[in-house]
Amino acid sequence: MRSFQKSRLYSFVFLSSLLSAPLAAQTTGSAWTLQQCVDYALKNNIQIRQSQLNAEISKENFVQSQASALPSLNGNVSHSYNFGRTIDPFTNTFATDKVLSQNFYLSSSVTLFSGFQTYNTIRQNKMVYLASQYDITKTTNDISLGIASAYLQVLFAQELRNIARSQAEVTLKQVERTRKLLEAGSVAKGTLLDIQSQLAAEELNFTNAQNQLDIATLSLVQLLNLEKAEGFSIVKPDLADPSESLLGASPSQVYSTAVQRQPEIKSAEYRLLSSERGLSAARGGMSPRISLSGSYGTGYSGASKRIAGSPAFNFAPNGDFTSGGDTVYSAFLTNGFEVIPFSDQVNDNINKNIGLHLTVPLFNGLQTKSAMSRAKLQKQISELSLQQAKNDLNKAIQQAHADATAALKKYGATKKAAEAMQEAFKYTEQKFNVGMLNSNDYNDAKNKLQKAESDLLSAKYDYIFKVKVLDFYQGKPLSF
């Protein structure tokens, strides 16, 4: 029985040393700092990539709207055959044979005035593009805060594991001491069994704490989109004990700073400006439109012919007869014809056109009126969205400040409780060591001490994170 207990205790010591290895690895170069975690996540996060692609779409829309103000230029080439009776467009005569036609032309047009629709559309798309840039920043901030929270969870789980290991090591020594007292006949066997039972419970606590650490590490690894968690460790920063000075500014001061820099507010503001430009563009639909157009073209027809060679005299009956009954012939000239060559036709058939056009909208099925109504509604929606974003930010800051204040108070209370429990446990341990206290009371005091230390640790990290949230709202760097 004695050898079994020793092997069990030694195995626990060995397990403790193995599980403490990742903690030592935190001081090596392979460990990740918070900034490294954030930087890596921002480069590999899918949500950020999606936001970037949406911004690229907005940019393309903006560039296209700018290009729409430039003159258009189109070229056209046609090659066709006609069979049967048709009018040749170049000779304006009827043709009955197969006719080959070719057309070449360039056309251009530009809108000179359209009620500033083009200008306002460009400004509208620019505002949308700028808003999409702030959407990327908003996603980046959310990911950064998520990484910071997960990072703190790993640190918290490490501290809990260390507490559990420390408690188990103290109980381990107490088991060894009690076993020696039992061999000397100074204590009953039940006392040793109670202490061994306490050790078993603390071994379980230690295992659970290690499992929590593994889960917290896995969560952080998944946020980083790493393939595996094996060998991953983080740097343990020096975290100052919570103090009221860390709260810094009041909620109203934090809000006045945050409302000027937070990306969700900037995005909503630019979308409001975009909707205002959209309304102006819709109103432009009621304005007359002036445009300038021009074209330059030429063509070729297989039916276009010209005289070829010298004329020849020919004779043919004219329907008259002589008195002797002979047929009377009349002389006439005949000409040879050839298809006008391609190069000659291209030069001869050149056509140029330029025109100035005025279009006055009189009635278009209420399209302009509906567009204006939709634009006005969209502007109202954007105004409400901006106000909602400000309200949400104000509420979030007030809640974060209240949470941080409550966390500080909780930390102060748990710190006093933990200090008092430590003193009480020292006194209890001394009484137990001299036989003035039974094992049940000793174990109960030890459990209370462990809970107090865990509560203190939880309050500490809870306060640190909530203060970091307030700092983040004020644009301070996310670091420990």
Rosetta blueprint (number, residue, H / E / L):
1 M L
2 R H
3 S H
4 F H
5 Q H
6 K H
7 S H
8 R H
9 L H
10 Y H
11 S H
12 F H
13 V H
14 F H
15 L H
16 S H
17 S H
18 L H
19 L H
20 S L
21 A H
22 P H
23 L H
24 A H
25 A H
26 Q L
27 T L
28 T L
29 G L
30 S L
31 A L
32 W E
33 T L
34 L H
35 Q H
36 Q H
37 C H
38 V H
39 D H
40 Y H
41 A H
42 L H
43 K H
44 N H
45 N L
46 I H
47 Q H
48 I H
49 R H
50 Q H
51 S H
52 Q H
53 L H
54 N H
55 A H
56 E H
57 I H
58 S H
59 K H
60 E H
61 N H
62 F H
63 V H
64 Q H
65 S H
66 Q H
67 A H
68 S L
69 A L
70 L L
71 P L
72 S E
73 L E
74 N E
75 G E
76 N E
77 V E
78 S E
79 H E
80 S E
81 Y E
82 N E
83 F L
84 G L
85 R L
86 T E
87 I E
88 D L
89 P L
90 F L
91 T L
92 N L
93 T L
94 F E
95 A E
96 T L
97 D L
98 K L
99 V E
100 L E
101 S E
102 Q E
103 N E
104 F E
105 Y E
106 L E
107 S E
108 S E
109 S E
110 V E
111 T E
112 L E
113 F E
114 S L
115 G L
116 F L
117 Q H
118 T H
119 Y H
120 N H
121 T H
122 I H
123 R H
124 Q H
125 N H
126 K H
127 M H
128 V H
129 Y H
130 L H
131 A H
132 S H
133 Q H
134 Y H
135 D H
136 I H
137 T H
138 K H
139 T H
140 T H
141 N H
142 D H
143 I H
144 S H
145 L H
146 G H
147 I H
148 A H
149 S H
150 A H
151 Y H
152 L H
153 Q H
154 V H
155 L H
156 F H
157 A H
158 Q H
159 E H
160 L H
161 R H
162 N H
163 I H
164 A H
165 R H
166 S H
167 Q H
168 A H
169 E H
170 V H
171 T H
172 L H
173 K H
174 Q H
175 V H
176 E H
177 R H
178 T H
179 R H
180 K H
181 L H
182 L H
183 E H
184 A L
185 G L
186 S L
187 V L
188 A L
189 K H
190 G H
191 T H
192 L H
193 L H
194 D H
195 I H
196 Q H
197 S H
198 Q H
199 L H
200 A H
201 A H
202 E H
203 E H
204 L H
205 N H
206 F H
207 T H
208 N H
209 A H
210 Q H
211 N H
212 Q H
213 L H
214 D H
215 I H
216 A H
217 T H
218 L H
219 S H
220 L H
221 V H
222 Q H
223 L H
224 L L
225 N L
226 L L
227 E L
228 K L
229 A L
230 E L
231 G L
232 F L
233 S L
234 I E
235 V L
236 K L
237 P L
238 D L
239 L L
240 A L
241 D L
242 P L
243 S L
244 E H
245 S H
246 L H
247 L H
248 G L
249 A L
250 S L
251 P H
252 S H
253 Q H
254 V H
255 Y H
256 S H
257 T H
258 A H
259 V H
260 Q H
261 R H
262 Q L
263 P H
264 E H
265 I H
266 K H
267 S H
268 A H
269 E H
270 Y H
271 R H
272 L H
273 L H
274 S H
275 S H
276 E H
277 R H
278 G H
279 L H
280 S H
281 A H
282 A H
283 R H
284 G H
285 G H
286 M H
287 S L
288 P L
289 R E
290 I E
291 S E
292 L E
293 S E
294 G E
295 S E
296 Y E
297 G E
298 T E
299 G E
300 Y E
301 S E
302 G L
303 A L
304 S L
305 K E
306 R E
307 I E
308 A E
309 G E
310 S E
311 P E
312 A E
313 F E
314 N E
315 F E
316 A E
317 P E
318 N E
319 G E
320 D E
321 F E
322 T L
323 S L
324 G L
325 G L
326 D L
327 T E
328 V E
329 Y E
330 S E
331 A E
332 F E
333 L E
334 T E
335 N E
336 G E
337 F E
338 E E
339 V E
340 I L
341 P L
342 F H
343 S H
344 D H
345 Q H
346 V H
347 N H
348 D H
349 N L
350 I L
351 N E
352 K E
353 N E
354 I E
355 G E
356 L E
357 H E
358 L E
359 T E
360 V L
361 P L
362 L L
363 F L
364 N L
365 G L
366 L L
367 Q H
368 T H
369 K H
370 S H
371 A H
372 M H
373 S H
374 R H
375 A H
376 K H
377 L H
378 Q H
379 K H
380 Q H
381 I H
382 S H
383 E H
384 L H
385 S H
386 L H
387 Q H
388 Q H
389 A H
390 K H
391 N H
392 D H
393 L H
394 N H
395 K H
396 A H
397 I H
398 Q H
399 Q H
400 A H
401 H H
402 A H
403 D H
404 A H
405 T H
406 A H
407 A H
408 L H
409 K H
410 K H
411 Y H
412 G H
413 A H
414 T H
415 K H
416 K H
417 A H
418 A H
419 E H
420 A H
421 M H
422 Q H
423 E H
424 A H
425 F H
426 K H
427 Y H
428 T H
429 E H
430 Q H
431 K H
432 F H
433 N H
434 V L
435 G L
436 M L
437 L L
438 N L
439 S H
440 N H
441 D H
442 Y H
443 N H
444 D H
445 A H
446 K H
447 N H
448 K H
449 L H
450 Q H
451 K H
452 A H
453 E H
454 S H
455 D H
456 L H
457 L H
458 S H
459 A H
460 K H
461 Y H
462 D H
463 Y H
464 I H
465 F H
466 K H
467 V H
468 K H
469 V H
470 L H
471 D H
472 F H
473 Y H
474 Q L
475 G L
476 K L
477 P L
478 L L
479 S L
480 F L
